[in-house]
């Protein structure tokens, strides 16, 4: 993982983004992390947005917890219910 002090960031953002090479770069202010540039492989814009959205991730975690406690419908059964398989 790379780090970069914001005050030292003099290149265009595009240069930093293109130089990630599947790593992350943490941006710091006075040595404290304030932001991150993260390489994204095999993801579209919607996936990238949702994976960093706290409300969406909380919704997913609630659904996972509920499924674990109460059980759920298998993918196979859901396909049958929807007439897809």
Helices and strands as residue ranges (DSSP letters): E 2-5, G 6-8, H 13-18, E 24-29, E 32-38, H 45-51, H 54-70, H 75-81
